Amino acid sequence: MVRLLSHAAGRVRLPRCVFLRRVWSMIARKEVRRGMKKILTRVLIVLLVLYVALVAGLAYAMRQPPETFGRVMKHAPMAAFLVLPFETLWIHARAGSLDVGESAPDFSLNMLDHARQVKLSDFRGRKPVVLIFGSYT
Amino acid sequence: MYITEAHPSDVWQMQSNIRENVVFASPTNYEQRTEVAGTCVRKLGIKFPALIDDFGNTTEQAYTGWPDRMYLVDREGKIAYKSKPGPFGFKPDELRAALERVAK
């Protein structure tokens, strides 16, 4: 192998096809193939373990309070959004415990202009209510 | 329902917010939240009533509303529609279809 590499470095100039033929014949040897297979398997296992760990970590972070989750995501590289199943994990993490058909939890909150308080249960028997949760940022 | 900021500048600032000049740090009390909510309603021209969640985020937690979500509560006080969590689940067409079902 070292001899071949030194050939490639140009100490002895060999025609390119001869060089490639020698490299190929090396790879064709069973023991070299077996060795490469072993290395490849180990690399794949490490990558798989890393991927599972990242998915588990992200799923855990998604279940934390907004500020904690935000601080984690601030440091996450953009590539993470492409490689990890972000949307699927998010939908599960933020599923919530309410189901369609259940009673909506009552609340009594101030309107923005503090003109009055609005209580959800006051609308019962009168009209349906749309709730849109959100913020400016 | 105005709740905890999704991308406050002191936690997870988004570049898109900087471009649109929507840069706010996390409110530290109810009054500050109300102030940011007021700016939001004014700048976006929101016509429907805005309620401010208490600073303990009681309602947001009960409904898992963060960062954004939609619900439809029918006349019996039951949940008729629950969107998937935003931003992915924020689909006005689904809400419209649910409203049409409830209105029948």
gemmi code that builds the backbone of each chain (N, CA, C; Angstrom):
import gemmi

chains = {
    "A": [
        ("MET", (0.838, -1.201, 0.000), (0.000, 0.000, 0.000), (0.876, 1.256, 0.000)),
        ("VAL", (1.863, 1.296, 0.858), (2.733, 2.484, 0.955), (3.466, 2.666, -0.359)),
        ("ARG", (3.906, 1.519, -0.914), (4.639, 1.603, -2.193), (3.749, 2.220, -3.254)),
        ("LEU", (2.520, 1.764, -3.262), (1.570, 2.276, -4.245), (1.393, 3.784, -4.077)),
        ("LEU", (1.280, 4.209, -2.823), (1.054, 5.629, -2.554), (2.251, 6.454, -2.998)),
        ("SER", (3.415, 5.913, -2.748), (4.604, 6.660, -3.139), (4.709, 6.724, -4.653)),
        ("HIS", (4.249, 5.660, -5.286), (4.166, 5.715, -6.746), (3.270, 6.868, -7.161)),
        ("ALA", (2.140, 6.949, -6.504), (1.159, 7.986, -6.837), (1.721, 9.370, -6.566)),
        ("ALA", (2.582, 9.469, -5.588), (3.187, 10.764, -5.264), (4.149, 11.204, -6.355)),
        ("GLY", (4.490, 10.265, -7.226), (5.272, 10.680, -8.397), (6.737, 10.304, -8.340)),
        ("ARG", (7.146, 9.511, -7.285), (8.569, 9.140, -7.250), (8.892, 8.262, -8.432)),
        ("VAL", (7.981, 7.362, -8.741), (8.104, 6.564, -9.968), (6.847, 6.831, -10.774)),
        ("ARG", (7.004, 7.352, -11.913), (5.824, 7.718, -12.716), (5.283, 6.482, -13.424)),
        ("LEU", (4.070, 6.132, -13.095), (3.387, 5.023, -13.746), (2.213, 5.582, -14.546)),
        ("PRO", (1.905, 4.942, -15.643), (0.697, 5.393, -16.355), (-0.497, 5.253, -15.420)),
        ("ARG", (-1.442, 6.167, -15.531), (-2.589, 6.241, -14.630), (-3.372, 4.940, -14.613)),
        ("CYS", (-3.591, 4.329, -15.790), (-4.400, 3.120, -15.842), (-3.703, 1.981, -15.092)),
        ("VAL", (-2.398, 1.967, -15.117), (-1.672, 0.917, -14.396), (-1.863, 1.119, -12.896)),
        ("PHE", (-1.778, 2.380, -12.470), (-1.961, 2.711, -11.056), (-3.340, 2.272, -10.593)),
        ("LEU", (-4.342, 2.645, -11.395), (-5.720, 2.312, -11.039), (-5.924, 0.797, -11.018)),
        ("ARG", (-5.277, 0.118, -11.958), (-5.397, -1.341, -12.009), (-4.801, -1.963, -10.747)),
        ("ARG", (-3.704, -1.396, -10.275), (-3.071, -1.932, -9.068), (-3.955, -1.682, -7.846)),
        ("VAL", (-4.540, -0.468, -7.795), (-5.442, -0.148, -6.674), (-6.639, -1.089, -6.696)),
        ("TRP", (-7.169, -1.314, -7.878), (-8.346, -2.170, -8.001), (-8.025, -3.589, -7.595)),
        ("SER", (-6.856, -4.056, -7.982), (-6.519, -5.448, -7.645), (-6.335, -5.606, -6.135)),
        ("MET", (-5.894, -4.499, -5.480), (-5.777, -4.514, -4.014), (-7.142, -4.661, -3.383)),
        ("ILE", (-8.082, -3.839, -3.881), (-9.441, -3.859, -3.327), (-10.087, -5.204, -3.569)),
        ("ALA", (-9.764, -5.785, -4.717), (-10.379, -7.062, -5.080), (-9.959, -8.155, -4.115)),
        ("ARG", (-8.807, -7.970, -3.466), (-8.361, -9.012, -2.534), (-9.332, -9.112, -1.383)),
        ("LYS", (-9.680, -10.350, -1.047), (-10.730, -10.615, -0.055), (-10.483, -9.910, 1.266)),
        ("GLU", (-9.236, -9.999, 1.773), (-8.973, -9.473, 3.113), (-9.145, -7.957, 3.160)),
        ("VAL", (-8.806, -7.308, 2.051), (-8.983, -5.850, 2.003), (-10.468, -5.512, 2.007)),
        ("ARG", (-11.223, -6.318, 1.259), (-12.682, -6.076, 1.194), (-13.308, -6.271, 2.567)),
        ("ARG", (-12.845, -7.351, 3.245), (-13.400, -7.644, 4.569), (-13.094, -6.508, 5.539)),
        ("GLY", (-11.869, -6.027, 5.484), (-11.447, -4.933, 6.358), (-12.275, -3.682, 6.116)),
        ("MET", (-12.479, -3.369, 4.840), (-13.262, -2.168, 4.504), (-14.698, -2.314, 4.965)),
        ("LYS", (-15.237, -3.545, 4.826), (-16.623, -3.801, 5.251), (-16.758, -3.558, 6.749)),
        ("LYS", (-15.741, -4.021, 7.505), (-15.767, -3.872, 8.970), (-15.777, -2.392, 9.335)),
        ("ILE", (-14.878, -1.633, 8.700), (-14.781, -0.197, 8.990), (-16.091, 0.492, 8.651)),
        ("LEU", (-16.649, 0.149, 7.494), (-17.902, 0.771, 7.050), (-19.033, 0.467, 8.019)),
        ("THR", (-19.083, -0.797, 8.481), (-20.136, -1.192, 9.429), (-20.022, -0.382, 10.710)),
        ("ARG", (-18.786, -0.243, 11.202), (-18.578, 0.508, 12.447), (-18.962, 1.975, 12.276)),
        ("VAL", (-18.596, 2.528, 11.141), (-18.939, 3.937, 10.888), (-20.463, 4.096, 10.842)),
        ("LEU", (-21.133, 3.158, 10.183), (-22.611, 3.240, 10.086), (-23.266, 3.112, 11.456)),
        ("ILE", (-22.729, 2.218, 12.293), (-23.294, 2.039, 13.645), (-23.112, 3.321, 14.444)),
        ("VAL", (-21.923, 3.915, 14.358), (-21.666, 5.160, 15.096), (-22.628, 6.247, 14.616)),
        ("LEU", (-22.800, 6.352, 13.310), (-23.700, 7.382, 12.758), (-25.139, 7.146, 13.201)),
        ("LEU", (-25.544, 5.869, 13.233), (-26.910, 5.532, 13.650), (-27.128, 5.884, 15.112)),
        ("VAL", (-26.150, 5.542, 15.954), (-26.257, 5.849, 17.389), (-26.326, 7.367, 17.586)),
        ("LEU", (-25.492, 8.083, 16.835), (-25.474, 9.546, 16.918), (-26.821, 10.127, 16.506)),
        ("TYR", (-27.387, 9.593, 15.427), (-28.671, 10.068, 14.919), (-29.774, 9.839, 15.950)),
        ("VAL", (-29.809, 8.625, 16.525), (-30.837, 8.303, 17.530), (-30.689, 9.218, 18.742)),
        ("ALA", (-29.437, 9.465, 19.145), (-29.193, 10.336, 20.301), (-29.675, 11.760, 20.013)),
        ("LEU", (-29.416, 12.247, 18.802), (-29.850, 13.598, 18.434), (-31.370, 13.687, 18.396)),
        ("VAL", (-32.012, 12.659, 17.838), (-33.481, 12.644, 17.778), (-34.063, 12.640, 19.190)),
        ("ALA", (-33.493, 11.803, 20.066), (-33.980, 11.727, 21.453), (-33.768, 13.059, 22.171)),
        ("GLY", (-32.605, 13.661, 21.936), (-32.305, 14.951, 22.563), (-33.251, 16.039, 22.101)),
        ("LEU", (-33.525, 16.062, 20.815), (-34.427, 17.072, 20.260), (-35.845, 16.865, 20.788)),
        ("ALA", (-36.279, 15.604, 20.841), (-37.626, 15.298, 21.351), (-37.756, 15.742, 22.812)),
        ("TYR", (-36.703, 15.561, 23.579), (-36.702, 15.990, 24.981), (-36.765, 17.507, 25.071)),
        ("ALA", (-35.952, 18.182, 24.264), (-35.915, 19.655, 24.282), (-37.279, 20.240, 23.915)),
        ("MET", (-37.964, 19.591, 23.000), (-39.264, 20.094, 22.527), (-40.325, 20.046, 23.615)),
        ("ARG", (-40.123, 19.216, 24.610), (-41.103, 19.095, 25.693), (-40.809, 20.041, 26.859)),
        ("GLN", (-39.743, 20.821, 26.739), (-39.365, 21.765, 27.806), (-40.140, 23.072, 27.626)),
        ("PRO", (-40.137, 23.923, 28.658), (-40.789, 25.234, 28.536), (-40.228, 26.016, 27.357)),
        ("PRO", (-41.026, 26.916, 26.769), (-40.603, 27.647, 25.569), (-39.222, 28.280, 25.670)),
        ("GLU", (-38.897, 28.883, 26.802), (-37.607, 29.565, 26.901), (-36.448, 28.559, 26.820)),
        ("THR", (-36.608, 27.431, 27.472), (-35.555, 26.399, 27.444), (-35.402, 25.859, 26.032)),
        ("PHE", (-36.532, 25.550, 25.400), (-36.491, 25.036, 24.041), (-35.850, 26.052, 23.093)),
        ("GLY", (-36.221, 27.295, 23.250), (-35.675, 28.360, 22.408), (-34.160, 28.476, 22.542)),
        ("ARG", (-33.667, 28.362, 23.760), (-32.213, 28.480, 23.972), (-31.478, 27.309, 23.329)),
        ("VAL", (-32.087, 26.134, 23.334), (-31.473, 24.973, 22.670), (-31.445, 25.204, 21.159)),
        ("MET", (-32.559, 25.631, 20.615), (-32.667, 25.788, 19.155), (-31.788, 26.919, 18.645)),
        ("LYS", (-31.523, 27.894, 19.486), (-30.673, 29.027, 19.097), (-29.293, 28.516, 18.673)),
        ("HIS", (-28.849, 27.443, 19.311), (-27.508, 26.924, 19.037), (-27.517, 25.751, 18.063)),
        ("ALA", (-28.703, 25.349, 17.606), (-28.768, 24.209, 16.679), (-28.395, 24.668, 15.271)),
        ("PRO", (-27.551, 23.916, 14.577), (-27.190, 24.297, 13.204), (-28.365, 24.079, 12.257)),
        ("MET", (-28.392, 24.833, 11.176), (-29.491, 24.716, 10.196), (-29.615, 23.301, 9.647)),
        ("ALA", (-28.472, 22.622, 9.534), (-28.455, 21.254, 8.987), (-29.342, 20.316, 9.805)),
        ("ALA", (-29.469, 20.625, 11.092), (-30.281, 19.767, 11.958), (-31.732, 19.712, 11.478)),
        ("PHE", (-32.212, 20.845, 10.966), (-33.592, 20.897, 10.489), (-33.795, 20.034, 9.251)),
        ("LEU", (-32.724, 19.842, 8.500), (-32.823, 19.058, 7.268), (-32.671, 17.566, 7.536)),
        ("VAL", (-31.826, 17.250, 8.511), (-31.483, 15.849, 8.756), (-32.451, 15.180, 9.748)),
        ("LEU", (-32.842, 15.944, 10.771), (-33.699, 15.361, 11.810), (-35.184, 15.544, 11.462)),
        ("PRO", (-36.032, 14.610, 11.900), (-37.476, 14.711, 11.581), (-38.171, 15.740, 12.465)),
        ("PHE", (-37.816, 17.005, 12.257), (-38.260, 18.078, 13.148), (-39.776, 18.158, 13.254)),
        ("GLU", (-40.443, 18.191, 12.107), (-41.901, 18.386, 12.120), (-42.619, 17.239, 12.842)),
        ("THR", (-42.219, 16.016, 12.554), (-42.858, 14.853, 13.189), (-42.659, 14.899, 14.703)),
        ("LEU", (-41.433, 15.188, 15.122), (-41.157, 15.242, 16.558), (-41.944, 16.367, 17.211)),
        ("TRP", (-42.031, 17.495, 16.524), (-42.727, 18.671, 17.071), (-44.209, 18.388, 17.275)),
        ("ILE", (-44.822, 17.772, 16.282), (-46.253, 17.488, 16.362), (-46.548, 16.537, 17.525)),
        ("HIS", (-45.664, 15.588, 17.763), (-45.862, 14.682, 18.901), (-45.579, 15.356, 20.233)),
        ("ALA", (-44.486, 16.140, 20.263), (-44.095, 16.770, 21.529), (-45.137, 17.782, 22.002)),
        ("ARG", (-45.743, 18.494, 21.051), (-46.686, 19.559, 21.397), (-48.136, 19.124, 21.181)),
        ("ALA", (-48.385, 17.822, 21.214), (-49.741, 17.325, 20.957), (-50.745, 17.853, 21.978)),
        ("GLY", (-50.343, 17.915, 23.228), (-51.266, 18.376, 24.266), (-52.226, 17.279, 24.678)),
        ("SER", (-52.940, 17.543, 25.775), (-53.801, 16.499, 26.336), (-55.271, 16.651, 25.935)),
        ("LEU", (-55.616, 17.787, 25.333), (-57.033, 17.985, 24.965), (-57.360, 17.240, 23.686)),
        ("ASP", (-58.561, 16.710, 23.637), (-59.007, 16.017, 22.429), (-60.305, 16.635, 21.930)),
        ("VAL", (-60.547, 16.473, 20.638), (-61.820, 16.926, 20.072), (-62.949, 16.152, 20.775)),
        ("GLY", (-64.001, 16.899, 21.157), (-65.120, 16.256, 21.858), (-65.080, 16.504, 23.363)),
        ("GLU", (-63.901, 16.854, 23.876), (-63.779, 17.128, 25.321), (-64.239, 18.559, 25.616)),
        ("SER", (-64.525, 18.808, 26.891), (-64.898, 20.170, 27.290), (-63.681, 21.065, 27.225)),
        ("ALA", (-63.854, 22.243, 26.643), (-62.751, 23.194, 26.560), (-62.515, 23.788, 27.951)),
        ("PRO", (-61.252, 23.820, 28.408), (-60.968, 24.399, 29.725), (-61.444, 25.844, 29.781)),
        ("ASP", (-62.132, 26.197, 30.847), (-62.642, 27.553, 30.966), (-61.514, 28.509, 31.333)),
        ("PHE", (-61.673, 29.752, 30.981), (-60.719, 30.782, 31.375), (-61.455, 32.111, 31.474)),
        ("SER", (-60.840, 33.034, 32.190), (-61.382, 34.377, 32.315), (-60.195, 35.327, 32.211)),
        ("LEU", (-60.085, 36.006, 31.080), (-58.899, 36.825, 30.812), (-59.281, 38.241, 30.415)),
        ("ASN", (-58.325, 39.170, 30.643), (-58.547, 40.565, 30.269), (-58.424, 40.742, 28.778)),
        ("MET", (-59.264, 41.620, 28.252), (-59.077, 42.043, 26.864), (-57.879, 42.976, 26.816)),
        ("LEU", (-57.337, 43.150, 25.624), (-56.142, 43.973, 25.434), (-56.354, 45.386, 25.970)),
        ("ASP", (-57.524, 45.946, 25.703), (-57.763, 47.324, 26.132), (-58.266, 47.397, 27.582)),
        ("HIS", (-58.221, 46.287, 28.294), (-58.666, 46.205, 29.695), (-60.112, 46.641, 29.895)),
        ("ALA", (-60.863, 46.714, 28.786), (-62.255, 47.175, 28.887), (-63.074, 46.209, 29.745)),
        ("ARG", (-62.802, 44.944, 29.577), (-63.541, 43.958, 30.374), (-62.799, 42.634, 30.367)),
        ("GLN", (-63.330, 41.715, 31.179), (-62.802, 40.354, 31.178), (-63.722, 39.504, 30.311)),
        ("VAL", (-63.119, 38.520, 29.670), (-63.906, 37.619, 28.820), (-63.807, 36.217, 29.404)),
        ("LYS", (-64.969, 35.619, 29.620), (-64.996, 34.261, 30.174), (-65.533, 33.327, 29.098)),
        ("LEU", (-64.816, 32.252, 28.826), (-65.195, 31.336, 27.752), (-66.585, 30.747, 27.986)),
        ("SER", (-66.878, 30.356, 29.204), (-68.143, 29.678, 29.489), (-69.361, 30.604, 29.289)),
        ("ASP", (-69.120, 31.920, 29.193), (-70.230, 32.847, 28.936), (-70.822, 32.651, 27.543)),
        ("PHE", (-70.056, 32.026, 26.648), (-70.522, 31.832, 25.275), (-71.316, 30.529, 25.109)),
        ("ARG", (-71.315, 29.712, 26.174), (-71.991, 28.414, 26.058), (-73.475, 28.639, 25.806)),
        ("GLY", (-73.997, 27.875, 24.837), (-75.410, 28.006, 24.486), (-75.691, 29.175, 23.562)),
        ("ARG", (-74.663, 29.993, 23.310), (-74.877, 31.192, 22.482), (-74.213, 31.065, 21.117)),
        ("LYS", (-72.901, 30.979, 21.110), (-72.207, 30.898, 19.818), (-70.884, 30.155, 19.953)),
        ("PRO", (-70.422, 29.579, 18.843), (-69.106, 28.921, 18.878), (-68.009, 29.980, 19.013)),
        ("VAL", (-66.876, 29.545, 19.521), (-65.750, 30.468, 19.750), (-64.494, 29.937, 19.089)),
        ("VAL", (-63.814, 30.806, 18.376), (-62.518, 30.460, 17.787), (-61.429, 30.998, 18.711)),
        ("LEU", (-60.485, 30.147, 19.064), (-59.341, 30.580, 19.882), (-58.099, 30.477, 19.014)),
        ("ILE", (-57.389, 31.599, 18.901), (-56.135, 31.605, 18.139), (-55.032, 32.028, 19.085)),
        ("PHE", (-54.150, 31.091, 19.385), (-53.029, 31.376, 20.281), (-51.841, 31.847, 19.449)),
        ("GLY", (-51.166, 32.872, 19.923), (-49.997, 33.323, 19.177), (-49.338, 34.523, 19.825)),
        ("SER", (-48.283, 35.005, 19.156), (-47.538, 36.184, 19.628), (-46.976, 36.914, 18.417)),
        ("TYR", (-46.462, 38.091, 18.643), (-45.992, 38.920, 17.541), (-44.697, 38.380, 16.925)),
        ("THR", (-43.817, 37.837, 17.764), (-42.529, 37.361, 17.234), (-42.640, 35.956, 16.678)),
    ],
    "B": [
        ("MET", (-55.666, 35.150, 21.544), (-55.111, 34.789, 22.833), (-53.605, 35.066, 22.765)),
        ("TYR", (-53.184, 36.174, 23.407), (-51.763, 36.555, 23.319), (-50.972, 35.832, 24.399)),
        ("ILE", (-49.923, 35.140, 23.968), (-49.181, 34.263, 24.880), (-47.684, 34.577, 24.871)),
        ("THR", (-46.891, 33.655, 25.410), (-45.431, 33.795, 25.443), (-44.895, 34.019, 24.032)),
        ("GLU", (-43.920, 34.913, 23.908), (-43.327, 35.188, 22.610), (-42.690, 33.928, 22.013)),
        ("ALA", (-42.862, 33.788, 20.697), (-42.297, 32.616, 20.022), (-40.789, 32.767, 19.804)),
        ("HIS", (-40.386, 33.989, 19.388), (-38.966, 34.217, 19.083), (-38.487, 35.537, 19.665)),
        ("PRO", (-38.446, 35.622, 20.997), (-37.954, 36.867, 21.599), (-36.471, 37.052, 21.289)),
        ("SER", (-36.054, 38.300, 21.234), (-34.673, 38.605, 20.816), (-33.640, 38.084, 21.816)),
        ("ASP", (-34.037, 37.915, 23.076), (-33.076, 37.475, 24.090), (-33.013, 35.951, 24.217)),
        ("VAL", (-33.819, 35.236, 23.431), (-33.820, 33.766, 23.537), (-33.481, 33.127, 22.193)),
        ("TRP", (-34.338, 33.294, 21.194), (-34.155, 32.651, 19.887), (-34.633, 33.607, 18.809)),
        ("GLN", (-33.748, 34.536, 18.476), (-34.077, 35.571, 17.502), (-34.058, 34.996, 16.098)),
        ("MET", (-35.083, 35.283, 15.315), (-35.129, 34.842, 13.924), (-34.697, 35.988, 13.016)),
        ("GLN", (-33.945, 35.640, 11.960), (-33.494, 36.656, 11.005), (-34.676, 37.329, 10.313)),
        ("SER", (-35.724, 36.527, 10.050), (-36.900, 37.082, 9.365), (-37.544, 38.169, 10.220)),
        ("ASN", (-37.523, 37.992, 11.520), (-38.085, 39.015, 12.407), (-37.248, 40.282, 12.385)),
        ("ILE", (-35.937, 40.115, 12.296), (-35.054, 41.289, 12.240), (-35.345, 42.066, 10.952)),
        ("ARG", (-35.490, 41.317, 9.839), (-35.772, 41.991, 8.542), (-37.075, 42.770, 8.606)),
        ("GLU", (-38.064, 42.225, 9.311), (-39.379, 42.880, 9.382), (-39.507, 43.798, 10.585)),
        ("ASN", (-38.389, 44.008, 11.272), (-38.369, 44.918, 12.419), (-39.345, 44.489, 13.524)),
        ("VAL", (-39.422, 43.177, 13.725), (-40.232, 42.648, 14.824), (-39.255, 42.073, 15.841)),
        ("VAL", (-38.671, 42.992, 16.617), (-37.625, 42.597, 17.566), (-38.073, 42.999, 18.959)),
        ("PHE", (-38.382, 41.991, 19.764), (-38.822, 42.243, 21.134), (-38.175, 41.220, 22.052)),
        ("ALA", (-37.687, 41.714, 23.178), (-37.176, 40.801, 24.205), (-38.372, 40.188, 24.931)),
        ("SER", (-38.133, 39.121, 25.665), (-39.216, 38.470, 26.423), (-39.794, 39.455, 27.432)),
        ("PRO", (-41.082, 39.685, 27.410), (-41.681, 40.530, 28.447), (-41.391, 39.952, 29.821)),
        ("THR", (-41.143, 40.832, 30.772), (-40.818, 40.360, 32.124), (-42.003, 40.470, 33.074)),
        ("ASN", (-43.093, 41.042, 32.581), (-44.300, 41.100, 33.410), (-45.533, 41.239, 32.507)),
        ("TYR", (-46.673, 41.206, 33.127), (-47.932, 41.220, 32.391), (-48.094, 42.506, 31.577)),
        ("GLU", (-47.694, 43.611, 32.159), (-47.847, 44.909, 31.481), (-47.013, 44.960, 30.206)),
        ("GLN", (-45.800, 44.436, 30.271), (-44.942, 44.423, 29.078), (-45.543, 43.522, 28.006)),
        ("ARG", (-46.095, 42.380, 28.435), (-46.744, 41.495, 27.475), (-47.912, 42.228, 26.807)),
        ("THR", (-48.673, 42.944, 27.589), (-49.818, 43.694, 27.060), (-49.349, 44.734, 26.041)),
        ("GLU", (-48.219, 45.361, 26.342), (-47.671, 46.389, 25.444), (-47.291, 45.776, 24.091)),
        ("VAL", (-46.585, 44.654, 24.129), (-46.178, 43.992, 22.882), (-47.413, 43.511, 22.130)),
        ("ALA", (-48.387, 43.003, 22.863), (-49.634, 42.549, 22.240), (-50.321, 43.708, 21.531)),
        ("GLY", (-50.294, 44.873, 22.168), (-50.914, 46.052, 21.567), (-50.240, 46.440, 20.260)),
        ("THR", (-48.912, 46.388, 20.257), (-48.156, 46.691, 19.038), (-48.504, 45.686, 17.947)),
        ("CYS", (-48.602, 44.439, 18.336), (-48.923, 43.365, 17.380), (-50.275, 43.624, 16.735)),
        ("VAL", (-51.276, 43.885, 17.549), (-52.629, 44.087, 17.047), (-52.685, 45.297, 16.125)),
        ("ARG", (-51.966, 46.343, 16.533), (-51.985, 47.592, 15.746), (-51.279, 47.400, 14.412)),
        ("LYS", (-50.072, 46.861, 14.438), (-49.275, 46.737, 13.214), (-49.875, 45.727, 12.239)),
        ("LEU", (-50.473, 44.663, 12.766), (-51.036, 43.642, 11.880), (-52.493, 43.926, 11.527)),
        ("GLY", (-53.059, 44.946, 12.140), (-54.452, 45.290, 11.812), (-55.422, 44.197, 12.225)),
        ("ILE", (-55.193, 43.612, 13.381), (-56.062, 42.510, 13.840), (-57.374, 43.090, 14.342)),
        ("LYS", (-58.470, 42.563, 13.812), (-59.791, 43.114, 14.138), (-60.494, 42.344, 15.244)),
        ("PHE", (-60.199, 41.064, 15.384), (-60.939, 40.292, 16.395), (-60.346, 40.571, 17.773)),
        ("PRO", (-61.161, 40.318, 18.818), (-60.715, 40.660, 20.176), (-59.444, 39.917, 20.578)),
        ("ALA", (-58.561, 40.623, 21.250), (-57.327, 40.017, 21.747), (-57.400, 39.926, 23.263)),
        ("LEU", (-57.175, 38.712, 23.768), (-57.121, 38.505, 25.213), (-55.668, 38.250, 25.584)),
        ("ILE", (-55.292, 38.664, 26.763), (-53.916, 38.479, 27.207), (-53.863, 37.376, 28.252)),
        ("ASP", (-53.096, 36.348, 27.972), (-52.960, 35.265, 28.938), (-52.247, 35.786, 30.172)),
        ("ASP", (-52.578, 35.230, 31.324), (-51.903, 35.670, 32.557), (-50.424, 35.311, 32.484)),
        ("PHE", (-49.613, 35.967, 33.297), (-48.176, 35.793, 33.167), (-47.706, 34.419, 33.608)),
        ("GLY", (-48.571, 33.675, 34.259), (-48.262, 32.287, 34.585), (-48.564, 31.347, 33.429)),
        ("ASN", (-49.086, 31.911, 32.323), (-49.360, 31.132, 31.107), (-50.342, 29.986, 31.355)),
        ("THR", (-51.315, 30.208, 32.221), (-52.252, 29.150, 32.594), (-53.045, 28.638, 31.393)),
        ("THR", (-53.589, 29.566, 30.626), (-54.442, 29.160, 29.503), (-53.610, 28.513, 28.399)),
        ("GLU", (-52.452, 29.106, 28.121), (-51.573, 28.537, 27.083), (-51.196, 27.101, 27.425)),
        ("GLN", (-50.911, 26.843, 28.684), (-50.518, 25.497, 29.091), (-51.702, 24.539, 29.022)),
        ("ALA", (-52.880, 25.010, 29.395), (-54.059, 24.141, 29.351), (-54.370, 23.713, 27.920)),
        ("TYR", (-54.105, 24.616, 26.973), (-54.414, 24.354, 25.575), (-53.181, 23.983, 24.751)),
        ("THR", (-52.017, 23.919, 25.376), (-50.748, 23.694, 24.658), (-50.699, 24.609, 23.434)),
        ("GLY", (-50.873, 25.896, 23.694), (-51.039, 26.835, 22.597), (-49.757, 27.368, 21.991)),
        ("TRP", (-48.628, 27.232, 22.709), (-47.376, 27.807, 22.216), (-46.785, 26.998, 21.107)),
        ("PRO", (-46.185, 27.559, 20.055), (-46.075, 28.981, 19.766), (-47.331, 29.564, 19.103)),
        ("ASP", (-48.092, 28.698, 18.431), (-49.377, 29.161, 17.904), (-50.255, 27.953, 17.600)),
        ("ARG", (-51.535, 28.163, 17.768), (-52.473, 27.058, 17.595), (-53.879, 27.612, 17.474)),
        ("MET", (-54.759, 26.828, 16.854), (-56.165, 27.247, 16.712), (-57.091, 26.182, 17.289)),
        ("TYR", (-58.139, 26.663, 17.920), (-59.189, 25.785, 18.418), (-60.537, 26.363, 17.998)),
        ("LEU", (-61.505, 25.464, 17.890), (-62.898, 25.897, 17.736), (-63.686, 25.216, 18.849)),
        ("VAL", (-64.376, 26.046, 19.639), (-65.203, 25.535, 20.734), (-66.658, 25.701, 20.308)),
        ("ASP", (-67.433, 24.639, 20.345), (-68.820, 24.728, 19.870), (-69.735, 25.319, 20.949)),
        ("ARG", (-71.005, 25.406, 20.624), (-71.966, 26.059, 21.528), (-72.139, 25.305, 22.847)),
        ("GLU", (-71.801, 24.006, 22.829), (-71.905, 23.226, 24.072), (-70.632, 23.317, 24.915)),
        ("GLY", (-69.684, 24.094, 24.452), (-68.426, 24.238, 25.196), (-67.460, 23.092, 24.959)),
        ("LYS", (-67.707, 22.325, 23.891), (-66.820, 21.204, 23.580), (-65.846, 21.625, 22.461)),
        ("ILE", (-64.697, 20.988, 22.452), (-63.722, 21.277, 21.410), (-64.182, 20.618, 20.111)),
        ("ALA", (-64.444, 21.443, 19.105), (-64.908, 20.932, 17.816), (-63.744, 20.785, 16.829)),
        ("TYR", (-62.690, 21.552, 17.058), (-61.517, 21.490, 16.190), (-60.288, 21.872, 16.997)),
        ("LYS", (-59.226, 21.111, 16.788), (-57.941, 21.414, 17.434), (-56.875, 21.284, 16.355)),
        ("SER", (-56.202, 22.366, 16.053), (-55.176, 22.287, 15.000), (-53.949, 21.561, 15.543)),
        ("LYS", (-53.101, 21.108, 14.632), (-51.792, 20.602, 15.065), (-50.994, 21.825, 15.535)),
        ("PRO", (-49.934, 21.603, 16.304), (-49.189, 22.760, 16.814), (-48.531, 23.552, 15.694)),
        ("GLY", (-48.541, 24.862, 15.832), (-47.892, 25.698, 14.856), (-46.383, 25.593, 14.951)),
        ("PRO", (-45.634, 26.076, 13.957), (-46.177, 26.701, 12.758), (-46.725, 25.722, 11.728)),
        ("PHE", (-46.314, 24.435, 11.818), (-46.703, 23.479, 10.792), (-48.209, 23.270, 10.728)),
        ("GLY", (-48.850, 23.332, 11.902), (-50.261, 22.983, 11.956), (-51.208, 24.145, 11.793)),
        ("PHE", (-50.671, 25.316, 11.530), (-51.513, 26.509, 11.443), (-52.154, 26.576, 10.061)),
        ("LYS", (-53.350, 25.961, 9.911), (-54.001, 25.848, 8.605), (-55.412, 26.440, 8.653)),
        ("PRO", (-55.558, 27.670, 8.247), (-56.864, 28.337, 8.296), (-57.967, 27.589, 7.540)),
        ("ASP", (-57.620, 26.888, 6.481), (-58.636, 26.143, 5.712), (-59.301, 25.072, 6.561)),
        ("GLU", (-58.508, 24.442, 7.423), (-59.070, 23.414, 8.312), (-60.047, 24.050, 9.287)),
        ("LEU", (-59.676, 25.219, 9.801), (-60.564, 25.930, 10.725), (-61.854, 26.330, 10.027)),
        ("ARG", (-61.728, 26.795, 8.799), (-62.918, 27.192, 8.019), (-63.868, 26.003, 7.856)),
        ("ALA", (-63.304, 24.849, 7.511), (-64.123, 23.645, 7.325), (-64.814, 23.267, 8.639)),
        ("ALA", (-64.101, 23.389, 9.740), (-64.680, 23.065, 11.052), (-65.801, 24.042, 11.401)),
        ("LEU", (-65.596, 25.327, 11.090), (-66.628, 26.342, 11.344), (-67.889, 26.043, 10.545)),
        ("GLU", (-67.707, 25.606, 9.312), (-68.871, 25.280, 8.466), (-69.620, 24.094, 9.040)),
        ("ARG", (-68.892, 23.133, 9.596), (-69.542, 21.958, 10.205), (-70.331, 22.385, 11.432)),
        ("VAL", (-69.747, 23.228, 12.251), (-70.390, 23.657, 13.504), (-71.588, 24.568, 13.231)),
        ("ALA", (-71.480, 25.339, 12.148), (-72.551, 26.297, 11.841), (-73.823, 25.610, 11.342)),
        ("LYS", (-73.709, 24.361, 10.871), (-74.872, 23.662, 10.293), (-75.917, 23.349, 11.348)),
    ],
}
model = gemmi.Model(1)
for chain_id, residues in chains.items():
    chain = gemmi.Chain(chain_id)
    for i, (resn, *xyz) in enumerate(residues, 1):
        res = gemmi.Residue()
        res.name, res.seqid = resn, gemmi.SeqId(i, " ")
        for name, pos in zip(("N", "CA", "C"), xyz):
            atom = gemmi.Atom()
            atom.name, atom.element = name, gemmi.Element(name[0])
            atom.pos, atom.b_iso = gemmi.Position(*pos), 0.0
            res.add_atom(atom)
        chain.add_residue(res)
    model.add_chain(chain)
structure = gemmi.Structure()
structure.add_model(model)
structure.setup_entities()
